[in-house]
């Protein structure tokens, strides 16, 4: 049973990693497309990347805590 739970946790972890990466890349490309947002490109892309890394650390340390509050409906 514990193997099944770890597979589910790995799938959720991969899901959030993919979503965070896509958001970071999308913002990076959008800021290249619209030059007015060029000033925000580096800080926002860096912030999204740090959120992604932070999420991975939080999820690996306390997966049950995260599911208890944020993923209840998922």
Residue pairs with C-beta under 8 A, 6 or more apart in sequence:
9 59
9 63
12 59
12 63
12 71
12 74
13 56
13 59
13 60
16 52
16 55
16 56
16 59
17 52
17 56
20 48
20 49
20 51
20 52
20 55
21 52
23 48
24 45
24 48
24 49
24 52
27 41
27 44
27 45
27 48
28 41
28 45
30 37
31 37
31 38
31 40
31 41
31 44
31 45
32 38
32 41
58 66
59 66
